[in-house]
Amino acid sequence: MFACHTEDYDLSSINYNHYGKPKFWYCVSPRDAKRVEAYVKAKYPEAFVECPEYMRHKTILIDPYQLKEWNPSINITKLIH
């Protein structure tokens, strides 16, 4: 598993590598970046107190389905490799 994080050009990224399965990525549109960050801040508020750039640390795992449940307007695309 690879933690939710911000890639180059501030793109949000979440990906999982399930044993015995193809690798796939969940991609979130840059226009939804603030919504993703709001979700993470709601779940881990103490982390942002310590570091306002917490999303760059690659230390949290986010279930994309819970993210979508929290805010159905977030566009999440699943890519399979």
Sequence and secondary structure as in RCSB ss.txt:
>XXXX:A:sequence
MFACHTEDYDLSSINYNHYGKPKFWYCVSPRDAKRVEAYVKAKYPEAFVECPEYMRHKTILIDPYQLKEWNPSIN
ITKLIH
>XXXX:A:secstr
 EEEEE GGG EEEEE  TTS  EEEEE GGGHHHHHHHHHHH HHHHHH TTGGGG  B   HHHHHHH TTS 
EEEEE 
